[in-house]
Amino acid sequence: MRNQRRDFLRYSALLGSGLLLAKLPLGASDFFEVAKKNKYGVQLWTLRDILGKDTWNILSKLGKAGYRSIESFEGPNGVYWGKSPKEFSAFLKDNGMSMPSIHCNVFENFDKKVAEAAESGVQYVLCPWLGPQKTIDDFKKVADRFNDMGAICKKNGLRFGYHNHDYSFKILDGEIPQQVLMDQTDATLVDFEMDIYWVVTAGADPIDWLSRYPNRFRLAHVKDRSKNPGSDNGQNSVVLGTGSIDFAKILKAGQKNGVKQWIVEQEANYGAGPLESCIASIDYLKKM
């Protein structure tokens, strides 16, 4: 660990001095290019149990920990936590952060939510949950709806996207729903956010999907999976670096294939607490 930290500090100094990235070891230039551009964010769902009690202090601490963006979700106080879109955006800016993406229920009041997102400076409006469908034809109908939503977002200067869970990578009627969604949506209108944890949980290979669909996965949830998972997959996420997923390889593949935002998320097993887990996770990414 001492050597890893020494190397991290050395590489950071090289970047800061403007020396050639070619001098870095193989793969290091990819990682530090991500870090240099401050692309690490955090999905606020990780903090859902505590955020409403001390919202602004917690968000400020995320900025101090090194997060440069957040991805909000539609909770009891809305996507903007009781503030107007512009007020929320201004608060984040004051704390060194931005909000490139949001999760919300896209099947209700979609036009209004898109307009508010545009007002706040959001780039991506994302469908966080679709749920298992009865037939593959149902997924094909969803793809058509996603195209329509993508067109609405595009008119407002935004992008529409879908965040996966494990069910879309499981064979249904002889086909893989995720493939149907990606093949039958217009790439000029619909992007995707890969939840790496759920891809692995489904038994699929994130690198294979990133390679097969370059520039379609524009965002990714960086979420680790327990080395000893139980039967409840909702309880198997852990602090980054303590699980079984090889993020060094996946981040490199994502960088190569068009991922623009890396977003830390954790759903369970917080240890000292959700905020502490977020800090430990970004520390892992910094020291990888």
Secondary structure, 3 states (H helix, E strand, C coil): CHHHHHHHHHHHHHHHHCCCHHHCCCCHHHHHHHHHCCCEEEEHHHHCCCHHHCHHHHHHHHHHHCCCEEEECCECCECCCCCCHHHHHHHHHHCCCEEEEEECCCCCCHHHHHHHHHHHCCCEEEECCCCCCCCHHHHHHHHHHHHHHHHHHHHCCCEEEEECCCHHHCCECCECHHHHHHHCCCCCCEEEEEEHHHHHHCCCCHHHHHHHCCCCEEEEEECEECCCCCCCHHHCEECCCCCCCCHHHHHHHHHHCCCCEEEECCCCCCCCCHHHHHHHHHHHHHHC
